Amino acid sequence: MEMREELRGIARRAIESVLPDRAVREELSRREISDPVRILAFGKASWRMARAAVEVLGKRVKGGIAITKRGHSQGPIEGIEVWEASHPVPDESSVSATRRALELMEGLSEGETVLLLISGGGSALFELPAEGVSLEEIREVTEALLRGGATIGELNAVRKRLSAVKGGRLGEMLRPARVLALVLSDVVGDRLDTIASGPAHPDGTTAEEALRIASRYGLKLSPAALEALRRETPKRLEHVETVVVGNLLKACATAMEEASRLGYSPFSLTTHLEGEAREVGLLFASAAKSALAGSSSLRRPCALVAGGETVVRVRGKGRGGRNQELALSFALSVEGLEGVALLSLGTDGTDGPTDAAGAVVDGGTARRIREAGLDPQALLEDNDSYRALQAAGDLLFTGPTGTNVNDVVVLLVR
């Protein structure tokens, strides 16, 4: 089997292993949950999570809402309102959906349970600006931090304080009901106060930390936003129980199992992959060259697997995502080499503001781009990885997967 096709198969298996339906069903089936239950789901996987919950709980569900990314809804769910909103930057649809969600949670009592279903993308999809802060300012701050290469932790430390529902504040609003939060983690290390900006989890960041981040990235803030950063977030939420039902570790383990089945010796690099995408691409290229030369502990045929979330430092005006930029950087560095191929995959099926999930590249990728009349190095410098990889025929398309546990990178060396 051709190596790139092997990688596409590994991508399919990794995604299947972290689809949230089964995880939600298993968690709810082993619990004794009495009615009434209200469901509040938001994130890219919220449709699948809400549907699975309704299938298990049945008539115990007394209503609720699922807010997902545009294009990620797969139809109506009995008893649940399904809303689509904007991602990765919130817009008025996000605010409208959030207001409706809060309306549906009004009048809660001690005898009720709120089933909170949270997945990656929830920060943008579930948003209500803090008093005096405009949605436009939240968007501007988010875009400035993304352009500056801020980590997801840094982004959320600031963004949660500009919101009325993040950083544990939603949890406060849901008192006195019992809250069971089932979380599909898209954050490196599964930090619960960072996933979707920690709407119902005690916040581990401080106002002082948020102010330092704002200064580090030169954010221009209104007086109201600056005051919001100074306000402290909830540190105790005894009525909330949180369970992680799926994460990156599972996706990477499955990728390793599939690579082994295909005859490769699998090695786990990390599930905490961070850094600038193009630099990480060079790291994988170096590992490939060392394995080919026999100058590392990697013995061919081998598979190097990593998971996490890199960042793109925007220098140009092109289009692409972090997985595509990582893959293009790798492809340029291994140009002409045989027996190497790399997959870089966003498990939600969308990489950046594109319709591709990522890319599968090899030593012939750069040549194919040049044969199409394009300069791959110039396209990389312009952050135009989508155009480059489209020309090579190396983009990976999965469509919306219904899950989101970060990115998976797999290097195969024969």
KARA-V748697 format. One record per residue. N is the residue number from 1. OMEGA is omega in whole degrees, -180 to 180 (999 if undefined). Layout:
# KARA-V748697
((N | OMEGA) (N | OMEGA))
This chain:
# KARA-V748697
((1 | 179) (2 | -171) (3 | -179) (4 | 177) (5 | 175) (6 | -180) (7 | 177) (8 | 177) (9 | 177) (10 | 178) (11 | -180) (12 | -178) (13 | -180) (14 | 179) (15 | -179) (16 | -176) (17 | -177) (18 | 171) (19 | -168) (20 | -174) (21 | -176) (22 | -178) (23 | 179) (24 | 179) (25 | -177) (26 | -178) (27 | -178) (28 | -177) (29 | -179) (30 | 179) (31 | 173) (32 | -178) (33 | 179) (34 | 179) (35 | 1) (36 | 178) (37 | 171) (38 | -177) (39 | 174) (40 | -176) (41 | 174) (42 | -175) (43 | -177) (44 | -180) (45 | -171) (46 | -179) (47 | -180) (48 | -179) (49 | -180) (50 | 180) (51 | 179) (52 | 180) (53 | 179) (54 | 179) (55 | -179) (56 | -171) (57 | 176) (58 | -174) (59 | 176) (60 | 180) (61 | -179) (62 | 177) (63 | 179) (64 | -174) (65 | 173) (66 | -179) (67 | -177) (68 | -180) (69 | 177) (70 | 180) (71 | -177) (72 | 174) (73 | 179) (74 | 176) (75 | -179) (76 | 174) (77 | -175) (78 | 176) (79 | -176) (80 | 173) (81 | 179) (82 | 179) (83 | 173) (84 | -177) (85 | -170) (86 | 174) (87 | 12) (88 | 180) (89 | -178) (90 | 173) (91 | -176) (92 | 177) (93 | 178) (94 | -179) (95 | -180) (96 | 179) (97 | -180) (98 | 177) (99 | 179) (100 | 179) (101 | -179) (102 | 175) (103 | -178) (104 | 179) (105 | -179) (106 | 175) (107 | 180) (108 | 179) (109 | -179) (110 | -177) (111 | -177) (112 | 175) (113 | 169) (114 | 175) (115 | -177) (116 | -177) (117 | -171) (118 | 176) (119 | -177) (120 | -177) (121 | -177) (122 | -180) (123 | -179) (124 | -174) (125 | -179) (126 | -173) (127 | 172) (128 | -175) (129 | 175) (130 | -178) (131 | 178) (132 | -179) (133 | 180) (134 | 175) (135 | 179) (136 | 179) (137 | 177) (138 | 178) (139 | -179) (140 | 179) (141 | 179) (142 | -179) (143 | 180) (144 | 178) (145 | 177) (146 | 179) (147 | -178) (148 | 179) (149 | 179) (150 | 175) (151 | 179) (152 | 178) (153 | 178) (154 | 180) (155 | -177) (156 | 179) (157 | 178) (158 | -173) (159 | -177) (160 | -178) (161 | 176) (162 | -174) (163 | 176) (164 | -173) (165 | -177) (166 | 176) (167 | 179) (168 | -174) (169 | 174) (170 | 178) (171 | 177) (172 | -178) (173 | -175) (174 | 173) (175 | 4) (176 | -179) (177 | 170) (178 | -179) (179 | 172) (180 | -178) (181 | 175) (182 | -169) (183 | 169) (184 | -168) (185 | 173) (186 | -175) (187 | 178) (188 | -179) (189 | 177) (190 | 180) (191 | -170) (192 | 178) (193 | 178) (194 | -179) (195 | -176) (196 | -179) (197 | 172) (198 | -175) (199 | -177) (200 | 179) (201 | 177) (202 | -173) (203 | 180) (204 | 177) (205 | -179) (206 | 177) (207 | 179) (208 | 179) (209 | -180) (210 | 179) (211 | 178) (212 | 179) (213 | 178) (214 | 179) (215 | -178) (216 | -178) (217 | 176) (218 | -178) (219 | 176) (220 | -173) (221 | 174) (222 | 176) (223 | -180) (224 | 179) (225 | 179) (226 | 178) (227 | 178) (228 | 178) (229 | -178) (230 | -178) (231 | -178) (232 | -178) (233 | -180) (234 | -180) (235 | 179) (236 | 178) (237 | -173) (238 | -177) (239 | -177) (240 | 172) (241 | -176) (242 | 179) (243 | 174) (244 | -176) (245 | 178) (246 | -179) (247 | -176) (248 | -179) (249 | 180) (250 | -180) (251 | -180) (252 | 178) (253 | 179) (254 | 177) (255 | 179) (256 | 179) (257 | -179) (258 | 177) (259 | 178) (260 | 179) (261 | 180) (262 | 175) (263 | 179) (264 | 172) (265 | -174) (266 | 176) (267 | 177) (268 | 178) (269 | -179) (270 | 167) (271 | 177) (272 | -177) (273 | 178) (274 | 178) (275 | -180) (276 | -171) (277 | -176) (278 | 177) (279 | 176) (280 | 175) (281 | 178) (282 | 177) (283 | 178) (284 | 177) (285 | 178) (286 | 178) (287 | 179) (288 | -180) (289 | 179) (290 | 179) (291 | 178) (292 | -177) (293 | -178) (294 | -175) (295 | 177) (296 | 179) (297 | 177) (298 | -179) (299 | -177) (300 | -7) (301 | -175) (302 | 177) (303 | 177) (304 | -173) (305 | 178) (306 | 176) (307 | 179) (308 | -180) (309 | 176) (310 | 177) (311 | 175) (312 | 173) (313 | -173) (314 | 178) (315 | -175) (316 | -175) (317 | -177) (318 | -176) (319 | 179) (320 | 178) (321 | -175) (322 | 179) (323 | 179) (324 | 180) (325 | 176) (326 | -177) (327 | -180) (328 | 177) (329 | 177) (330 | -176) (331 | 178) (332 | -177) (333 | -179) (334 | -178) (335 | 178) (336 | -179) (337 | 177) (338 | 176) (339 | 176) (340 | 176) (341 | -176) (342 | 172) (343 | 170) (344 | -165) (345 | 167) (346 | -171) (347 | 178) (348 | 179) (349 | 177) (350 | -180) (351 | -177) (352 | -179) (353 | -179) (354 | 178) (355 | 179) (356 | 177) (357 | -177) (358 | -177) (359 | 172) (360 | -172) (361 | 177) (362 | -177) (363 | 179) (364 | -177) (365 | -177) (366 | 178) (367 | -180) (368 | 177) (369 | 179) (370 | 179) (371 | 177) (372 | 177) (373 | -178) (374 | 178) (375 | -175) (376 | 180) (377 | 179) (378 | 179) (379 | 176) (380 | -180) (381 | 180) (382 | -177) (383 | -177) (384 | -176) (385 | -180) (386 | -179) (387 | -179) (388 | -176) (389 | 174) (390 | 179) (391 | -179) (392 | -176) (393 | -173) (394 | 176) (395 | 178) (396 | -179) (397 | 176) (398 | -168) (399 | 178) (400 | -174) (401 | -176) (402 | 176) (403 | 179) (404 | 179) (405 | -180) (406 | -174) (407 | 176) (408 | 177) (409 | 180) (410 | 175) (411 | 174) (412 | 177) (413 | 179) (414 | 999))
